Amino acid sequence: ILAPVRGDGSPSGLREALAAGWPELAVYLAAGVVYVAIGVAFPEFLFSWVVAAGYLLLWTVVLPALVRRLRRA
């Protein structure tokens, strides 16, 4: 189902905007849940902010791009 959009490509209403944002929110929530689980299982692994930044980058940029690429193939 295609949501109504304005001429600039943005959603025409709040409901459409919220519906369009669910996939991105789901990615961030999944990343948070897995990060907490790793932190509980291996607390010393997540002490570095570099590891945390890399983890967030991996989950929010690299994995979605990989999934999109695999779905096109």
C-alpha positions as CSV (number, residue, x, y, z in Angstrom):
1,I,0.0,0.0,0.0
2,L,1.4,3.3,-1.0
3,A,0.9,6.2,1.4
4,P,-0.1,9.6,0.1
5,V,2.8,11.9,-0.4
6,R,3.4,15.5,-1.1
7,G,5.2,16.8,-4.2
8,D,8.5,16.8,-2.4
9,G,8.2,13.2,-1.4
10,S,7.4,13.7,2.2
11,P,4.3,12.0,3.8
12,S,1.1,14.1,3.7
13,G,0.1,13.5,7.3
14,L,1.3,12.4,10.7
15,R,-0.1,8.9,10.4
16,E,1.7,8.4,7.1
17,A,4.9,9.8,8.5
18,L,4.8,7.5,11.6
19,A,4.0,4.5,9.4
20,A,6.9,5.3,7.1
21,G,9.3,5.5,10.1
22,W,8.5,2.1,11.6
23,P,11.2,0.1,9.8
24,E,13.9,2.5,10.9
25,L,12.6,2.4,14.5
26,A,12.6,-1.4,14.4
27,V,16.3,-1.4,13.3
28,Y,17.3,0.8,16.2
29,L,15.2,-1.2,18.7
30,A,16.7,-4.5,17.6
31,A,20.2,-3.0,17.8
32,G,19.5,-1.8,21.4
33,V,18.1,-5.2,22.5
34,V,21.1,-7.1,21.1
35,Y,23.6,-4.5,22.5
36,V,22.1,-5.0,26.0
37,A,22.1,-8.8,25.6
38,I,25.8,-8.7,24.6
39,G,26.5,-6.3,27.6
40,V,24.9,-8.8,30.0
41,A,26.7,-11.8,28.6
42,F,30.1,-10.1,28.0
43,P,30.3,-6.8,29.9
44,E,34.0,-6.3,29.3
45,F,33.4,-6.3,25.5
46,L,31.3,-3.2,25.5
47,F,33.5,-0.9,27.7
48,S,35.0,0.9,24.8
49,W,33.1,3.7,23.1
50,V,34.8,2.8,19.8
51,V,33.2,-0.7,20.0
52,A,29.8,0.9,20.7
53,A,30.1,3.3,17.8
54,G,31.2,0.6,15.5
55,Y,28.4,-1.7,16.6
56,L,25.8,1.1,16.0
57,L,27.2,1.8,12.6
58,L,27.1,-1.9,11.7
59,W,23.5,-2.4,12.8
60,T,22.0,0.8,11.4
61,V,24.0,1.3,8.1
62,V,25.8,-1.9,7.0
63,L,23.2,-4.6,7.8
64,P,20.2,-2.8,6.3
65,A,22.2,-2.1,3.1
66,L,23.3,-5.7,3.0
67,V,19.7,-6.9,3.4
68,R,18.5,-4.5,0.7
69,R,21.2,-5.8,-1.6
70,L,20.3,-9.4,-1.0
71,R,16.6,-8.8,-1.5
72,R,17.3,-7.3,-4.9
73,A,19.4,-10.3,-6.0
